[in-house]
Amino acid sequence: MRRCPLCSGELEEKTVTHPQEYKGRIIILENVPAEVCRQCGEVLLRPDVLERVQGLVWSESAPRRIAQVPVYDLAEVT
């Protein structure tokens, strides 16, 4: 079994929701295959998955749906 490069915990195959910034926008990709550390939660994407993510994001094709995302600014929190 592969180990996490941060904490040496065990990695397990999962599908995750992956946020990606592109041209100042946050894009959310669902059902992304990843290896997730059981100990610290670090998410690792394989090179082939990263290529698929980049290709999809760069294609700027129409998304399945559009969601609103709340934004908080810690500089404004007292």
C-alpha positions as CSV (number, residue, x, y, z in Angstrom):
1,M,0.0,0.0,0.0
2,R,1.2,3.5,-0.9
3,R,2.1,5.9,1.9
4,C,1.3,9.6,2.3
5,P,4.3,11.9,1.5
6,L,3.3,14.2,4.4
7,C,2.6,11.9,7.4
8,S,3.4,8.3,6.1
9,G,-0.2,7.3,6.7
10,E,-1.9,4.8,4.4
11,L,-3.5,6.1,1.2
12,E,-6.8,4.7,0.0
13,E,-8.6,5.1,-3.4
14,K,-11.6,7.4,-3.3
15,T,-13.5,9.8,-5.4
16,V,-13.4,13.4,-4.2
17,T,-14.8,16.8,-5.0
18,H,-11.9,18.9,-6.2
19,P,-11.9,22.7,-6.4
20,Q,-9.7,24.2,-9.1
21,E,-8.9,27.9,-9.7
22,Y,-8.8,29.0,-13.3
23,K,-8.8,32.6,-14.6
24,G,-9.8,34.0,-11.3
25,R,-12.8,31.6,-10.9
26,I,-13.2,28.6,-8.7
27,I,-14.3,25.5,-10.6
28,I,-15.6,22.5,-8.8
29,L,-15.0,19.0,-10.3
30,E,-17.0,16.1,-8.9
31,N,-16.2,12.4,-8.8
32,V,-12.4,12.9,-9.2
33,P,-10.4,9.7,-8.6
34,A,-7.8,10.3,-5.9
35,E,-5.7,8.8,-3.2
36,V,-6.6,10.1,0.2
37,C,-4.6,9.7,3.4
38,R,-6.5,7.8,6.1
39,Q,-4.4,9.7,8.8
40,C,-4.2,13.4,7.7
41,G,-6.7,13.6,4.8
42,E,-4.1,14.8,2.2
43,V,-5.5,14.3,-1.3
44,L,-3.2,13.2,-4.1
45,L,-4.2,13.1,-7.8
46,R,-2.4,10.9,-10.2
47,P,-0.7,12.5,-13.2
48,D,-3.3,11.0,-15.7
49,V,-6.1,12.4,-13.5
50,L,-4.5,15.8,-13.4
51,E,-4.3,15.8,-17.2
52,R,-8.0,15.0,-17.5
53,V,-8.8,17.8,-15.0
54,Q,-6.7,20.3,-16.9
55,G,-8.2,19.3,-20.3
56,L,-11.7,19.7,-19.0
57,V,-11.0,23.0,-17.3
58,W,-9.1,24.4,-20.2
59,S,-11.8,23.4,-22.7
60,E,-14.1,25.8,-21.0
61,S,-17.0,23.5,-22.0
62,A,-20.4,24.1,-20.4
63,P,-20.6,22.8,-16.9
64,R,-23.2,20.2,-15.7
65,R,-24.6,22.9,-13.3
66,I,-23.6,26.2,-11.7
67,A,-23.6,26.6,-7.9
68,Q,-23.3,29.6,-5.7
69,V,-20.4,29.6,-3.3
70,P,-20.3,31.7,-0.1
71,V,-17.2,33.8,0.3
72,Y,-15.8,34.9,3.6
73,D,-12.9,37.4,4.2
74,L,-10.9,36.8,7.3
75,A,-9.5,40.4,7.1
76,E,-13.0,41.6,7.8
77,V,-13.6,39.3,10.8
78,T,-13.1,41.0,14.2
